[in-house]
Structures are given as structure tokens and as C-alpha cells.
């Protein structure tokens, strides 16, 4: 897993902008995934998982729709975060 220290702005389904901090990335079955927490939060108890996809030639981060895929990726992140503690 690669570690990051960067803030990105995401636009939610309502059109609202949210600043998120990328706390890690990993690859699973040829796709790249990112773990994010809300920016400006000292200690987040949960993180958000998003998948990198290419839509109309542009990189986009999207929710993981498939439960099996989501839990497999979440397990990868959970294990790597445990190792860092």
C-alpha cells in the first residue's frame, strides 16, 4: 500500500464540494483504490473507499458498488493500517 499526504476536493451527488485527505492507496485485481478521510479531522474513526475509473478519458473516483469487491478491498486496507499502528 502506498501512503499519501494530500488533500483533494470531491463533489458529492448533491453537487457539494468536500475536502478529503488521501490516507492510502492499493491495487486489487488490476484496479486502483483509495482510502480517504474528511480533511481537517484530527482522528477519523472510519475511512471512505473509492475506486479509480476512467470516464470519458478522465480519471474519476467512484463508490464501490459490488459488496464482494468492497469487502475484499476494505480487508486489504484494514490489514495494512493495522501494520502501521
Backbone atoms as SQL, in Angstrom:
CREATE TABLE atoms (id INTEGER PRIMARY KEY, chain TEXT, resi INTEGER, resn TEXT, atom TEXT, x REAL, y REAL, z REAL);
INSERT INTO atoms VALUES
  (1, 'A', 1, 'UNK', 'N', 0.842, -1.179, 0.000),
  (2, 'A', 1, 'UNK', 'CA', 0.000, 0.000, 0.000),
  (3, 'A', 1, 'UNK', 'C', 0.879, 1.231, 0.000),
  (4, 'A', 2, 'UNK', 'N', 0.520, 2.172, -0.822),
  (5, 'A', 2, 'UNK', 'CA', 1.237, 3.436, -0.873),
  (6, 'A', 2, 'UNK', 'C', 0.569, 4.430, 0.065),
  (7, 'A', 3, 'UNK', 'N', 1.385, 5.195, 0.791),
  (8, 'A', 3, 'UNK', 'CA', 0.842, 6.208, 1.698),
  (9, 'A', 3, 'UNK', 'C', 0.905, 7.574, 1.042),
  (10, 'A', 4, 'UNK', 'N', -0.067, 8.424, 1.355),
  (11, 'A', 4, 'UNK', 'CA', -0.162, 9.759, 0.795),
  (12, 'A', 4, 'UNK', 'C', -0.275, 10.772, 1.917),
  (13, 'A', 5, 'UNK', 'N', -0.109, 11.995, 1.571),
  (14, 'A', 5, 'UNK', 'CA', -0.374, 13.093, 2.485),
  (15, 'A', 5, 'UNK', 'C', -0.885, 14.246, 1.631),
  (16, 'A', 6, 'UNK', 'N', -2.078, 14.062, 1.056),
  (17, 'A', 6, 'UNK', 'CA', -2.596, 15.099, 0.183),
  (18, 'A', 6, 'UNK', 'C', -4.095, 15.273, 0.372),
  (19, 'A', 7, 'UNK', 'N', -4.541, 16.466, 0.083),
  (20, 'A', 7, 'UNK', 'CA', -5.951, 16.824, 0.188),
  (21, 'A', 7, 'UNK', 'C', -6.510, 16.990, -1.223),
  (22, 'A', 8, 'UNK', 'N', -7.671, 16.390, -1.461),
  (23, 'A', 8, 'UNK', 'CA', -8.356, 16.585, -2.733),
  (24, 'A', 8, 'UNK', 'C', -9.780, 17.046, -2.443),
  (25, 'A', 9, 'UNK', 'N', -10.384, 17.689, -3.406),
  (26, 'A', 9, 'UNK', 'CA', -11.770, 18.128, -3.268),
  (27, 'A', 9, 'UNK', 'C', -12.639, 17.246, -4.143),
  (28, 'A', 10, 'UNK', 'N', -13.618, 16.605, -3.514),
  (29, 'A', 10, 'UNK', 'CA', -14.565, 15.755, -4.227),
  (30, 'A', 10, 'UNK', 'C', -15.915, 16.456, -4.287),
  (31, 'A', 11, 'UNK', 'N', -16.672, 16.171, -5.327),
  (32, 'A', 11, 'UNK', 'CA', -18.027, 16.696, -5.444),
  (33, 'A', 11, 'UNK', 'C', -18.980, 15.539, -5.247),
  (34, 'A', 12, 'UNK', 'N', -19.884, 15.659, -4.264),
  (35, 'A', 12, 'UNK', 'CA', -20.817, 14.572, -3.987),
  (36, 'A', 12, 'UNK', 'C', -22.000, 14.618, -4.952),
  (37, 'A', 13, 'UNK', 'N', -22.922, 13.672, -4.775),
  (38, 'A', 13, 'UNK', 'CA', -24.066, 13.553, -5.687),
  (39, 'A', 13, 'UNK', 'C', -24.998, 14.757, -5.626),
  (40, 'A', 14, 'UNK', 'N', -24.888, 15.577, -4.578),
  (41, 'A', 14, 'UNK', 'CA', -25.710, 16.789, -4.454),
  (42, 'A', 14, 'UNK', 'C', -25.024, 18.024, -5.027),
  (43, 'A', 15, 'UNK', 'N', -23.798, 17.841, -5.529),
  (44, 'A', 15, 'UNK', 'CA', -23.052, 18.957, -6.082),
  (45, 'A', 15, 'UNK', 'C', -22.241, 19.729, -5.058),
  (46, 'A', 16, 'UNK', 'N', -22.180, 19.227, -3.815),
  (47, 'A', 16, 'UNK', 'CA', -21.413, 19.885, -2.760),
  (48, 'A', 16, 'UNK', 'C', -19.956, 19.423, -2.801),
  (49, 'A', 17, 'UNK', 'N', -19.034, 20.369, -2.580),
  (50, 'A', 17, 'UNK', 'CA', -17.612, 20.049, -2.534),
  (51, 'A', 17, 'UNK', 'C', -17.215, 19.643, -1.120),
  (52, 'A', 18, 'UNK', 'N', -16.396, 18.594, -1.030),
  (53, 'A', 18, 'UNK', 'CA', -15.924, 18.079, 0.256),
  (54, 'A', 18, 'UNK', 'C', -14.418, 17.879, 0.147),
  (55, 'A', 19, 'UNK', 'N', -13.650, 18.469, 1.077),
  (56, 'A', 19, 'UNK', 'CA', -12.211, 18.258, 1.108),
  (57, 'A', 19, 'UNK', 'C', -11.923, 16.941, 1.831),
  (58, 'A', 20, 'UNK', 'N', -11.156, 16.085, 1.178),
  (59, 'A', 20, 'UNK', 'CA', -10.818, 14.778, 1.728),
  (60, 'A', 20, 'UNK', 'C', -9.306, 14.592, 1.672),
  (61, 'A', 21, 'UNK', 'N', -8.792, 13.903, 2.679),
  (62, 'A', 21, 'UNK', 'CA', -7.368, 13.582, 2.722),
  (63, 'A', 21, 'UNK', 'C', -7.174, 12.139, 2.285),
  (64, 'A', 22, 'UNK', 'N', -6.289, 11.926, 1.313),
  (65, 'A', 22, 'UNK', 'CA', -5.961, 10.567, 0.879),
  (66, 'A', 22, 'UNK', 'C', -4.985, 9.992, 1.896),
  (67, 'A', 23, 'UNK', 'N', -5.365, 8.886, 2.531),
  (68, 'A', 23, 'UNK', 'CA', -4.504, 8.276, 3.540),
  (69, 'A', 23, 'UNK', 'C', -3.835, 6.995, 3.047),
  (70, 'A', 24, 'UNK', 'N', -4.208, 6.528, 1.857),
  (71, 'A', 24, 'UNK', 'CA', -3.562, 5.346, 1.309),
  (72, 'A', 24, 'UNK', 'C', -4.160, 4.928, -0.013),
  (73, 'A', 25, 'UNK', 'N', -3.441, 4.082, -0.702),
  (74, 'A', 25, 'UNK', 'CA', -3.946, 3.502, -1.944),
  (75, 'A', 25, 'UNK', 'C', -3.461, 2.066, -2.040),
  (76, 'A', 26, 'UNK', 'N', -4.174, 1.277, -2.814),
  (77, 'A', 26, 'UNK', 'CA', -3.733, -0.090, -3.061),
  (78, 'A', 26, 'UNK', 'C', -4.312, -0.546, -4.390),
  (79, 'A', 27, 'UNK', 'N', -3.774, -1.643, -4.881),
  (80, 'A', 27, 'UNK', 'CA', -4.260, -2.229, -6.121),
  (81, 'A', 27, 'UNK', 'C', -4.896, -3.569, -5.794),
  (82, 'A', 28, 'UNK', 'N', -6.017, -3.842, -6.441),
  (83, 'A', 28, 'UNK', 'CA', -6.714, -5.109, -6.265),
  (84, 'A', 28, 'UNK', 'C', -7.296, -5.518, -7.609),
  (85, 'A', 29, 'UNK', 'N', -6.886, -6.673, -8.089),
  (86, 'A', 29, 'UNK', 'CA', -7.353, -7.220, -9.361),
  (87, 'A', 29, 'UNK', 'C', -7.238, -6.205, -10.496),
  (88, 'A', 30, 'UNK', 'N', -6.099, -5.518, -10.538),
  (89, 'A', 30, 'UNK', 'CA', -5.799, -4.611, -11.635),
  (90, 'A', 30, 'UNK', 'C', -6.411, -3.224, -11.537),
  (91, 'A', 31, 'UNK', 'N', -7.156, -2.949, -10.481),
  (92, 'A', 31, 'UNK', 'CA', -7.756, -1.623, -10.302),
  (93, 'A', 31, 'UNK', 'C', -7.103, -0.940, -9.103),
  (94, 'A', 32, 'UNK', 'N', -7.134, 0.398, -9.108),
  (95, 'A', 32, 'UNK', 'CA', -6.550, 1.157, -8.003),
  (96, 'A', 32, 'UNK', 'C', -7.652, 1.721, -7.118),
  (97, 'A', 33, 'UNK', 'N', -7.409, 1.654, -5.802),
  (98, 'A', 33, 'UNK', 'CA', -8.380, 2.088, -4.803),
  (99, 'A', 33, 'UNK', 'C', -7.711, 3.064, -3.844),
  (100, 'A', 34, 'UNK', 'N', -8.518, 3.967, -3.299),
  (101, 'A', 34, 'UNK', 'CA', -8.013, 4.970, -2.368),
  (102, 'A', 34, 'UNK', 'C', -8.835, 4.957, -1.091),
  (103, 'A', 35, 'UNK', 'N', -8.136, 5.165, 0.033),
  (104, 'A', 35, 'UNK', 'CA', -8.784, 5.345, 1.337),
  (105, 'A', 35, 'UNK', 'C', -8.684, 6.827, 1.666),
  (106, 'A', 36, 'UNK', 'N', -9.820, 7.421, 2.057),
  (107, 'A', 36, 'UNK', 'CA', -9.864, 8.851, 2.347),
  (108, 'A', 36, 'UNK', 'C', -10.597, 9.112, 3.653),
  (109, 'A', 37, 'UNK', 'N', -10.209, 10.211, 4.301),
  (110, 'A', 37, 'UNK', 'CA', -10.927, 10.690, 5.485),
  (111, 'A', 37, 'UNK', 'C', -11.234, 12.165, 5.261),
  (112, 'A', 38, 'UNK', 'N', -12.246, 12.697, 5.942),
  (113, 'A', 38, 'UNK', 'CA', -12.520, 14.132, 5.809),
  (114, 'A', 38, 'UNK', 'C', -11.305, 14.946, 6.252),
  (115, 'A', 39, 'UNK', 'N', -10.976, 15.977, 5.486),
  (116, 'A', 39, 'UNK', 'CA', -9.855, 16.847, 5.849),
  (117, 'A', 39, 'UNK', 'C', -10.221, 17.624, 7.111),
  (118, 'A', 40, 'UNK', 'N', -9.211, 18.084, 7.788),
  (119, 'A', 40, 'UNK', 'CA', -9.390, 18.897, 8.993),
  (120, 'A', 40, 'UNK', 'C', -10.032, 18.129, 10.146),
  (121, 'A', 41, 'UNK', 'N', -9.885, 16.813, 10.152),
  (122, 'A', 41, 'UNK', 'CA', -10.365, 15.995, 11.260),
  (123, 'A', 41, 'UNK', 'C', -9.124, 15.398, 11.911),
  (124, 'A', 42, 'UNK', 'N', -8.978, 15.610, 13.219),
  (125, 'A', 42, 'UNK', 'CA', -7.779, 15.130, 13.904),
  (126, 'A', 42, 'UNK', 'C', -7.672, 13.611, 13.873),
  (127, 'A', 43, 'UNK', 'N', -8.744, 12.918, 14.272),
  (128, 'A', 43, 'UNK', 'CA', -8.716, 11.456, 14.265),
  (129, 'A', 43, 'UNK', 'C', -10.053, 10.927, 13.759),
  (130, 'A', 44, 'UNK', 'N', -10.046, 10.439, 12.542),
  (131, 'A', 44, 'UNK', 'CA', -11.257, 9.859, 11.974),
  (132, 'A', 44, 'UNK', 'C', -11.335, 8.394, 12.381),
  (133, 'A', 45, 'UNK', 'N', -12.521, 7.955, 12.766),
  (134, 'A', 45, 'UNK', 'CA', -12.697, 6.562, 13.162),
  (135, 'A', 45, 'UNK', 'C', -12.966, 5.663, 11.965),
  (136, 'A', 46, 'UNK', 'N', -13.453, 6.242, 10.887),
  (137, 'A', 46, 'UNK', 'CA', -13.758, 5.474, 9.681),
  (138, 'A', 46, 'UNK', 'C', -13.137, 6.168, 8.478),
  (139, 'A', 47, 'UNK', 'N', -12.940, 5.405, 7.435),
  (140, 'A', 47, 'UNK', 'CA', -12.447, 5.980, 6.192),
  (141, 'A', 47, 'UNK', 'C', -13.381, 5.580, 5.053),
  (142, 'A', 48, 'UNK', 'N', -13.271, 6.313, 3.959),
  (143, 'A', 48, 'UNK', 'CA', -14.089, 6.078, 2.768),
  (144, 'A', 48, 'UNK', 'C', -13.216, 5.387, 1.731),
  (145, 'A', 49, 'UNK', 'N', -13.770, 4.391, 1.066),
  (146, 'A', 49, 'UNK', 'CA', -13.061, 3.707, -0.016),
  (147, 'A', 49, 'UNK', 'C', -13.646, 4.124, -1.351),
  (148, 'A', 50, 'UNK', 'N', -12.777, 4.498, -2.269),
  (149, 'A', 50, 'UNK', 'CA', -13.208, 4.860, -3.622),
  (150, 'A', 50, 'UNK', 'C', -12.317, 4.162, -4.637),
  (151, 'A', 51, 'UNK', 'N', -12.884, 3.901, -5.794),
  (152, 'A', 51, 'UNK', 'CA', -12.190, 3.209, -6.874),
  (153, 'A', 51, 'UNK', 'C', -11.872, 4.211, -7.976),
  (154, 'A', 52, 'UNK', 'N', -10.669, 4.119, -8.534),
  (155, 'A', 52, 'UNK', 'CA', -10.271, 4.973, -9.643),
  (156, 'A', 52, 'UNK', 'C', -10.758, 4.351, -10.949),
  (157, 'A', 53, 'UNK', 'N', -11.530, 5.099, -11.714),
  (158, 'A', 53, 'UNK', 'CA', -12.001, 4.652, -13.024),
  (159, 'A', 53, 'UNK', 'C', -11.744, 5.759, -14.047),
  (160, 'A', 54, 'UNK', 'N', -11.745, 5.389, -15.306),
  (161, 'A', 54, 'UNK', 'CA', -11.603, 6.351, -16.389),
  (162, 'A', 54, 'UNK', 'C', -12.971, 6.506, -17.047),
  (163, 'A', 55, 'UNK', 'N', -13.509, 7.730, -17.006),
  (164, 'A', 55, 'UNK', 'CA', -14.796, 8.026, -17.638),
  (165, 'A', 55, 'UNK', 'C', -14.595, 9.167, -18.617),
  (166, 'A', 56, 'UNK', 'N', -14.926, 8.940, -19.866),
  (167, 'A', 56, 'UNK', 'CA', -14.767, 9.946, -20.916),
  (168, 'A', 56, 'UNK', 'C', -13.342, 10.483, -20.967),
  (169, 'A', 57, 'UNK', 'N', -12.366, 9.595, -20.754),
  (170, 'A', 57, 'UNK', 'CA', -10.966, 9.967, -20.830),
  (171, 'A', 57, 'UNK', 'C', -10.421, 10.667, -19.596),
  (172, 'A', 58, 'UNK', 'N', -11.220, 10.817, -18.542),
  (173, 'A', 58, 'UNK', 'CA', -10.770, 11.483, -17.327),
  (174, 'A', 58, 'UNK', 'C', -10.807, 10.522, -16.146),
  (175, 'A', 59, 'UNK', 'N', -9.836, 10.684, -15.235),
  (176, 'A', 59, 'UNK', 'CA', -9.809, 9.869, -14.023),
  (177, 'A', 59, 'UNK', 'C', -10.871, 10.361, -13.049),
  (178, 'A', 60, 'UNK', 'N', -11.635, 9.414, -12.501),
  (179, 'A', 60, 'UNK', 'CA', -12.678, 9.736, -11.533),
  (180, 'A', 60, 'UNK', 'C', -12.602, 8.747, -10.376),
  (181, 'A', 61, 'UNK', 'N', -12.944, 9.217, -9.187),
  (182, 'A', 61, 'UNK', 'CA', -13.070, 8.338, -8.031),
  (183, 'A', 61, 'UNK', 'C', -14.539, 8.066, -7.810),
  (184, 'A', 62, 'UNK', 'N', -14.896, 6.784, -7.734),
  (185, 'A', 62, 'UNK', 'CA', -16.297, 6.393, -7.599),
  (186, 'A', 62, 'UNK', 'C', -16.478, 5.415, -6.446),
  (187, 'A', 63, 'UNK', 'N', -17.692, 5.331, -5.949),
  (188, 'A', 63, 'UNK', 'CA', -18.034, 4.359, -4.908),
  (189, 'A', 63, 'UNK', 'C', -17.910, 2.950, -5.462),
  (190, 'A', 64, 'UNK', 'N', -17.609, 2.014, -4.585),
  (191, 'A', 64, 'UNK', 'CA', -17.511, 0.605, -4.976),
  (192, 'A', 64, 'UNK', 'C', -18.896, -0.006, -4.804),
  (193, 'A', 65, 'UNK', 'N', -19.520, -0.390, -5.895),
  (194, 'A', 65, 'UNK', 'CA', -20.893, -0.885, -5.879),
  (195, 'A', 65, 'UNK', 'C', -21.004, -2.355, -5.466),
  (196, 'A', 66, 'UNK', 'N', -20.020, -3.156, -5.844),
  (197, 'A', 66, 'UNK', 'CA', -20.064, -4.595, -5.588),
  (198, 'A', 66, 'UNK', 'C', -19.622, -4.889, -4.159),
  (199, 'A', 67, 'UNK', 'N', -20.478, -5.537, -3.358),
  (200, 'A', 67, 'UNK', 'CA', -20.168, -5.819, -1.955),
  (201, 'A', 67, 'UNK', 'C', -18.924, -6.690, -1.791),
  (202, 'A', 68, 'UNK', 'N', -18.796, -7.719, -2.608),
  (203, 'A', 68, 'UNK', 'CA', -17.652, -8.628, -2.512),
  (204, 'A', 68, 'UNK', 'C', -16.352, -7.869, -2.774),
  (205, 'A', 69, 'UNK', 'N', -16.349, -7.040, -3.799),
  (206, 'A', 69, 'UNK', 'CA', -15.181, -6.219, -4.130),
  (207, 'A', 69, 'UNK', 'C', -14.878, -5.240, -2.984),
  (208, 'A', 70, 'UNK', 'N', -15.919, -4.592, -2.455),
  (209, 'A', 70, 'UNK', 'CA', -15.754, -3.617, -1.377),
  (210, 'A', 70, 'UNK', 'C', -15.100, -4.263, -0.154),
  (211, 'A', 71, 'UNK', 'N', -15.626, -5.401, 0.283),
  (212, 'A', 71, 'UNK', 'CA', -15.096, -6.048, 1.485),
  (213, 'A', 71, 'UNK', 'C', -13.679, -6.581, 1.281),
  (214, 'A', 72, 'UNK', 'N', -13.368, -7.038, 0.074),
  (215, 'A', 72, 'UNK', 'CA', -12.012, -7.512, -0.205),
  (216, 'A', 72, 'UNK', 'C', -11.016, -6.350, -0.120),
  (217, 'A', 73, 'UNK', 'N', -11.379, -5.216, -0.692),
  (218, 'A', 73, 'UNK', 'CA', -10.504, -4.040, -0.657),
  (219, 'A', 73, 'UNK', 'C', -10.417, -3.492, 0.769),
  (220, 'A', 74, 'UNK', 'N', -11.531, -3.453, 1.477),
  (221, 'A', 74, 'UNK', 'CA', -11.534, -2.977, 2.872),
  (222, 'A', 74, 'UNK', 'C', -10.623, -3.841, 3.729),
  (223, 'A', 75, 'UNK', 'N', -10.622, -5.149, 3.514),
  (224, 'A', 75, 'UNK', 'CA', -9.733, -6.043, 4.265),
  (225, 'A', 75, 'UNK', 'C', -8.266, -5.718, 3.996),
  (226, 'A', 76, 'UNK', 'N', -7.939, -5.422, 2.733),
  (227, 'A', 76, 'UNK', 'CA', -6.559, -5.047, 2.405),
  (228, 'A', 76, 'UNK', 'C', -6.143, -3.790, 3.155),
  (229, 'A', 77, 'UNK', 'N', -7.000, -2.780, 3.149),
  (230, 'A', 77, 'UNK', 'CA', -6.679, -1.539, 3.849),
  (231, 'A', 77, 'UNK', 'C', -6.619, -1.762, 5.357),
  (232, 'A', 78, 'UNK', 'N', -7.575, -2.481, 5.904),
  (233, 'A', 78, 'UNK', 'CA', -7.581, -2.722, 7.353),
  (234, 'A', 78, 'UNK', 'C', -6.281, -3.397, 7.805),
  (235, 'A', 79, 'UNK', 'N', -5.853, -4.410, 7.065),
  (236, 'A', 79, 'UNK', 'CA', -4.625, -5.119, 7.417),
  (237, 'A', 79, 'UNK', 'C', -3.411, -4.194, 7.319),
  (238, 'A', 80, 'UNK', 'N', -3.348, -3.383, 6.278),
  (239, 'A', 80, 'UNK', 'CA', -2.187, -2.501, 6.127),
  (240, 'A', 80, 'UNK', 'C', -2.185, -1.399, 7.186),
  (241, 'A', 81, 'UNK', 'N', -3.360, -0.892, 7.564),
  (242, 'A', 81, 'UNK', 'CA', -3.426, 0.132, 8.612),
  (243, 'A', 81, 'UNK', 'C', -3.057, -0.457, 9.975),
  (244, 'A', 82, 'UNK', 'N', -3.429, -1.721, 10.228),
  (245, 'A', 82, 'UNK', 'CA', -3.055, -2.386, 11.472),
  (246, 'A', 82, 'UNK', 'C', -1.536, -2.516, 11.573),
  (247, 'A', 83, 'UNK', 'N', -0.894, -2.803, 10.451),
  (248, 'A', 83, 'UNK', 'CA', 0.566, -2.950, 10.432),
  (249, 'A', 83, 'UNK', 'C', 1.258, -1.629, 10.738),
  (250, 'A', 84, 'UNK', 'N', 0.632, -0.518, 10.365),
  (251, 'A', 84, 'UNK', 'CA', 1.220, 0.803, 10.603),
  (252, 'A', 84, 'UNK', 'C', 1.078, 1.254, 12.042),
  (253, 'A', 85, 'UNK', 'N', 0.121, 0.667, 12.785),
  (254, 'A', 85, 'UNK', 'CA', -0.115, 1.116, 14.167),
  (255, 'A', 85, 'UNK', 'C', 0.912, 0.578, 15.126);
